């Protein structure tokens, strides 16, 4: 039975339902990976998991560890299914969960898994995959890239340092048929590293602030779907989340020096597009932090721009919000209402 809002998490791992486990896993992997995972879920699943994440509270270390272990074991079972070792995968899952649940998961894996080396990496976003493998030996990276779709391999390759790019390309070009046992050994090493990375997330707290952080990193469509779904059932929760999220209009809270720092990194055409739906108050603040001539040029561009897609405006606004967040993290921007008195400059 689903856990009621604000009801304490059961201390017994076996009493956790799938939604609660999913929320704990999202909390464990961190905001960036969590937002990426949400983007691959159905709207109904996203709504349920997000609501659960908002009401998690503090998650005991032993529950987090058990959720990660179960997730890892399912991933390993997925791999053995891909290699055709159905009996080992079944034995592995039967050791960690109820046999009926294990059978159901095995059936799901059997219909979804692709019999391809490094299948557990293929569904990862390119940025996440790059972060995960960039410190590996060029030979290992080249082996992985040979088993990825070409477009994803190209994206990962582009993110590597130039010297490592050259080393990897040379190895890919000279790579011939690879011993399957070598591939399996590399896979096992990477999976072990992935398990260790996940296990570094010990006891963490969920809550509204975690949801706000996740949604700040999600794309606008995902954010909108989640917020609209939650608002119908829990408008107070939505209001709490919105108070903690930073959106384009919140640039009003950025100090003048911060506005000027942001403007140095934004092209005039993108700024004009972003301001198309901005409030007069925000426009005045932006124009007040640039020269009169620059302001007039942007206003003229906006007049001659004509009708534009709302999605294009939102994309431009999101890019500017990303710049604000980055500069805030670097200490180059101050946002009113964030931080305590110790952050004030006198």
C-alpha positions in Angstrom: 0.0 0.0 0.0 1.4 3.5 -0.9 2.7 5.5 2.0 0.6 8.4 3.1 1.9 12.0 2.8 4.2 12.8 5.8 3.9 9.3 7.2 7.2 8.1 8.6 9.2 5.8 6.3 9.1 2.1 7.5 12.3 1.1 9.2 12.0 -2.4 7.6 13.3 -2.5 4.0 10.8 -5.2 3.1 7.9 -2.8 4.0 9.0 -0.2 1.3 7.0 -0.1 -1.8 8.4 0.6 -5.3 7.6 4.3 -5.3 9.4 4.9 -2.0 12.4 2.9 -3.2 12.5 4.9 -6.4 12.5 8.2 -4.5 15.3 7.0 -2.2 17.4 6.0 -5.2 16.8 9.4 -6.8 17.9 11.0 -3.6 21.0 8.8 -3.5 22.2 9.5 -7.0 22.1 13.3 -6.7 20.1 16.0 -8.3 21.7 16.0 -11.8 21.2 12.3 -12.4 17.8 12.4 -10.7 16.5 15.0 -13.1 17.8 13.0 -16.0 16.0 9.9 -14.8 12.8 11.8 -14.3 12.9 12.8 -18.0 12.7 9.1 -19.0 9.6 8.3 -16.8 6.0 8.6 -17.7 4.1 11.6 -16.4 2.2 9.5 -13.9 5.4 7.9 -12.5 7.1 11.2 -12.3 4.2 12.7 -10.3 4.2 9.8 -7.9 7.9 9.7 -7.3 8.2 13.5 -7.0 5.5 13.6 -4.4 7.2 10.8 -2.5 10.6 12.5 -2.8 9.1 15.7 -1.3 7.8 13.9 1.7 10.7 11.6 2.4 12.3 13.4 5.3 15.6 11.8 6.6 16.3 8.4 5.1 18.2 6.1 7.5 21.6 4.9 6.2 20.6 1.2 6.2 17.6 1.8 4.0 19.6 3.8 1.5 22.2 1.1 1.4 19.7 -1.6 0.9 17.9 0.3 -1.9 21.2 0.8 -3.7 22.2 -2.8 -3.2 18.9 -4.0 -4.7 19.3 -1.6 -7.6 22.8 -2.8 -8.2 21.8 -6.5 -8.0 19.0 -5.9 -10.5 21.6 -4.2 -12.8 23.9 -7.1 -12.4 21.1 -9.5 -13.1 20.3 -7.4 -16.2 23.9 -8.0 -17.4 23.7 -11.8 -16.9 20.4 -11.9 -18.6 22.1 -10.1 -21.5 24.8 -12.7 -21.6 22.3 -15.5 -21.5 22.9 -16.7 -18.0 19.3 -16.7 -16.9 19.8 -19.2 -14.0 22.5 -17.1 -12.4 20.4 -13.9 -12.7 17.4 -15.7 -11.2 19.5 -17.0 -8.3 20.9 -13.5 -7.7 17.5 -11.9 -7.4 16.0 -14.6 -5.4 18.7 -14.0 -2.8 17.8 -10.4 -2.3 14.0 -10.3 -2.7 10.7 -12.2 -2.6 10.7 -14.9 -5.3 7.5 -13.6 -6.9 8.9 -10.1 -7.1 12.2 -11.6 -8.5 10.3 -13.5 -11.2 8.4 -10.3 -12.2 11.6 -8.3 -12.5 13.3 -11.1 -14.4 10.4 -11.1 -16.9 10.7 -7.3 -17.3 14.5 -7.5 -17.8 14.1 -10.3 -20.3 11.8 -8.3 -22.5 13.9 -5.1 -22.3 17.5 -6.1 -22.2 19.6 -5.8 -25.3 22.3 -8.5 -25.8 25.0 -5.9 -26.3 28.2 -5.3 -24.3 28.1 -2.4 -22.0 24.3 -2.3 -22.2 24.1 -0.9 -18.7 25.9 2.2 -20.0 24.0 2.7 -23.2 21.0 4.4 -21.7 23.1 6.9 -19.7 23.1 10.5 -20.9 26.3 11.5 -22.7 27.4 14.0 -20.1 26.9 11.4 -17.3 28.7 8.7 -19.3 31.6 11.1 -19.9 31.9 11.9 -16.2 31.9 8.2 -15.4 34.6 7.0 -17.9 36.8 10.1 -18.7 39.5 9.0 -16.2 39.7 5.4 -17.6 42.6 4.3 -19.8 42.3 5.2 -23.4 42.1 1.5 -24.3 39.1 1.1 -22.0 37.4 4.2 -23.4 37.9 3.1 -27.0 36.4 -0.4 -26.2 33.3 1.3 -24.7 32.9 3.7 -27.6 33.0 0.9 -30.1 29.9 -0.6 -28.4 28.0 2.7 -28.2 25.7 4.2 -30.9 27.8 6.4 -33.1 26.1 9.7 -32.1 26.6 9.0 -28.4 30.2 7.9 -29.0 30.9 11.2 -30.8 29.4 13.2 -28.0 31.6 11.4 -25.4 34.7 11.8 -27.6 34.1 15.5 -28.0 34.2 15.9 -24.2 37.6 14.3 -23.8 40.8 16.3 -23.6 42.5 16.7 -27.0 45.4 14.4 -26.3 43.1 11.6 -24.9 40.9 12.1 -28.0 43.8 11.3 -30.2 44.9 8.3 -28.1 41.3 6.9 -28.1 40.8 7.4 -31.9 44.1 5.6 -32.6 43.0 2.6 -30.6 39.5 2.5 -32.1 41.1 2.6 -35.6 43.5 -0.3 -34.8 41.0 -2.3 -32.8 40.2 -5.7 -34.2 38.0 -8.5 -32.7 38.2 -8.4 -28.9 38.1 -11.5 -26.7 34.6 -11.7 -25.1 36.2 -12.5 -21.7 38.2 -9.2 -21.9 35.0 -7.3 -22.6 33.3 -9.0 -19.6 36.2 -8.2 -17.4 36.1 -4.5 -18.3 32.3 -4.5 -17.8 32.7 -6.0 -14.3 35.3 -3.4 -13.4 33.1 -0.5 -14.5 30.0 -2.0 -12.7 32.1 -2.3 -9.5 33.1 1.4 -9.8 29.5 2.4 -10.4 28.4 0.5 -7.3 31.1 2.2 -5.2 30.1 5.6 -6.5 26.4 5.0 -5.6 27.4 3.7 -2.2 29.1 7.0 -1.3 25.7 8.5 -0.8 24.9 7.5 2.7 22.2 9.0 4.9 20.5 11.9 3.1 17.3 13.8 3.6 14.6 14.3 1.0 12.1 17.1 1.3 10.8 20.0 -0.6 14.3 21.6 -1.1 15.5 18.4 -2.8 12.6 18.4 -5.2 13.2 22.1 -6.0 16.9 21.3 -6.7 15.9 18.4 -9.0 13.3 20.4 -10.8 15.7 23.3 -11.3 17.9 20.9 -13.3 15.1 19.3 -15.2 13.9 20.6 -18.6 11.0 23.0 -18.7 8.5 20.5 -20.1 9.2 18.0 -17.3 9.1 20.7 -14.7 5.7 21.9 -16.0 4.2 18.4 -16.2 5.2 17.7 -12.6 4.1 21.0 -11.1 0.7 20.8 -12.9 0.1 17.2 -11.8 1.0 18.0 -8.2 -1.0 21.2 -8.1 -4.3 19.4 -8.7 -3.8 17.3 -5.5 -1.5 19.4 -3.3 -1.4 23.1 -4.1 0.4 23.9 -0.8 3.2 21.5 -1.7 3.5 23.2 -5.2 3.7 26.6 -3.6 6.5 25.4 -1.2 8.4 24.0 -4.1 8.0 27.2 -6.2 9.3 29.3 -3.3 12.6 27.4 -3.4 13.0 27.3 -7.2 14.8 29.9 -9.2 13.1 31.0 -12.4 13.7 33.7 -15.0 11.6 36.3 -13.2 13.7 35.7 -10.0 16.5 37.6 -11.7 14.8 40.6 -10.0 16.4 39.3 -6.8 19.9 39.5 -8.3 22.0 42.5 -7.2 23.1 45.0 -9.8 26.7 43.9 -9.9 25.5 40.4 -10.5 23.2 41.5 -13.3 26.1 43.2 -15.0 28.2 40.0 -14.6 25.4 38.0 -16.2 25.0 40.4 -19.1 28.6 40.0 -20.1 27.9 36.4 -20.9 24.7 36.8 -22.8 24.4 37.7 -26.5 22.0 40.6 -27.2 19.8 38.6 -29.5 19.3 35.9 -26.9 18.6 38.5 -24.2 16.0 40.2 -26.4 14.3 36.9 -27.1 14.2 36.1 -23.4 12.7 39.5 -22.5 9.8 39.0 -24.9 7.6 37.7 -22.1 9.3 39.3 -19.1 7.6 41.7 -16.8 8.1 45.5 -17.1 9.8 45.4 -13.7 12.4 42.9 -14.9 13.0 44.7 -18.2 13.6 47.9 -16.3 16.1 46.2 -14.0 17.9 44.7 -17.0 18.0 47.9 -19.0 19.0 49.8 -15.9 22.2 47.8 -15.8 23.4 48.5 -19.3 24.3 51.6 -21.3 21.4 53.6 -22.8 22.6 52.8 -26.3 22.8 49.1 -25.7 19.4 49.1 -24.2 17.9 51.0 -27.1 19.5 48.5 -29.6 17.9 45.5 -27.7 14.5 47.2 -27.6 14.7 47.9 -31.4 15.6 44.2 -32.0 12.6 43.1 -29.9 10.3 45.4 -31.9 11.4 44.0 -35.2 11.6 40.4 -34.0 7.9 39.7 -34.6 6.1 36.7 -33.3 8.2 34.0 -31.8 7.6 30.5 -30.3 7.0 30.4 -26.6 9.3 27.4 -26.5 12.1 29.5 -28.0 11.6 32.2 -25.4 11.6 29.7 -22.6 14.7 28.0 -23.9 16.5 31.4 -24.0 15.3 32.2 -20.5 16.5 28.9 -19.2 20.0 29.4 -20.7 20.2 32.8 -18.9 19.0 31.2 -15.6 21.7 28.6 -16.0 24.3 31.4 -16.3 22.9 33.0 -13.1 23.1 29.7 -11.2 26.7 29.1 -12.4 27.8 32.6 -11.4 26.0 32.3 -8.0 27.9 29.1 -7.3 31.2 30.8 -8.2 30.4 33.7 -5.8 30.1 36.3 -8.6 26.3 36.8 -8.1 24.3 37.5 -5.0 20.6 36.7 -4.9 18.4 38.4 -2.3 16.9 36.0 0.2 19.5 33.2 -0.3 22.1 32.5 2.4 22.3 33.9 5.9 23.7 37.0 7.5 27.2 35.5 7.2 26.9 36.0 3.4 26.4 39.7 3.7 29.1 42.1 2.5 29.6 45.2 4.6 
